[in-house]
Amino acid sequence: MTGIVDAHHHIWRRRDLPWLDGPMQPRIFGPYEAIRRDYPIAEFLADLEGTGVTRSVYVQANWAKDRFEDEVAYVQQAADDTGFPHGIVGFADFLAEDVRPQLDRLTKYRGMRGLRMQLQWHENPQFRFASGPDLARDPKLQRNVAYLADYGWTFDLQVFAGQMEGAAELADSAPKVTFILQHAGMLEDLSAEGWERWRKRMRLLASRPNVVTKLSALGTFIHMNDPAHIAAVVKETIAIFGPTRCLFGSNFPVEKLWTRYADLIAAYRSALKPLGQDVYDAALHDNAVRVYRLN
């Protein structure tokens, strides 16, 4: 293997992120005082030093919506200065009447590979980001997401298990777009019933050939780096999606709330090693290079 690709991380300046301003609000990942600060590219590179990561993909970090181009410009400048990241997933408002003017503004940034608009909604208000549970079924959003095929860009899809039927309809509505399911489907209910509900809905999404998934952010709901939990989710996800449709992402600096980068990588290495060298190489390198066109 030539090196690990981190297919999901962030860099940021605190002043640009509305969700880091004001009183600390309850969040899906628990108390986050430690990351209410700048997390620049230099710190990210220091965090991954010695871990074998050779390429990375930045995923949008919820700047103010009207500053979506500023976010991509900031990340592109970091890439121009340091060589990292190698791909950028930006934001656009897919509920606009026509998203293409926003997309057109982003075409000049050479790192652009895709877009994310978070659609996750949950009965627990702390887990919500979208305004409702069924945005994936919105005809306007479906039409706008389908335009991504004309740009050669992907859509990073973030939903809970309870929303995956709608997400499958979204994938069907844009068959020429590659959808990248975030965080292995955001398994938040670890009861036997929760696991089974997640498996069933993950199989539904995996039946769509234009959907792949990230092995990322698996500490989100347990607020720790648990190698056994990571191994369980990784094994099940790869069994459902297959070894060519799963890719690793660190979700740093969010996971930095409870772990070091080296320890996180070690947990994923341990989870993947028993599955064989081909699976190991695919999940940690090859799939991300292909899906995000990092060659």
Secondary structure, 3 states (H helix, E strand, C coil): CCCEEEEEECCECHHHCHHHCCCCCCCCCCCCHHHCCCECHHHHHHHHCCCCEEEEEEECCCCCHHHHHHHHHHHHHHHHHHCCCCEEEECCCCCCCCCHHHHHHHCCCCCEEEEECCCCCCCCHHHCCCCCCCHHHCHHHHHHHHCHHHHCCEEEECCCHHHHHHHHHHHHHCCCCCEEEHHHHCCCCCCHHHHHHHHHHHHHHHCCCCEEEEECCCCCCCCCCCHHHHHHHHHHHHHHHCCCCEEECCCECHHHHCCCHHHHHHHHHHHHHHHCHHHHHHHHHHHHHHHCCCC
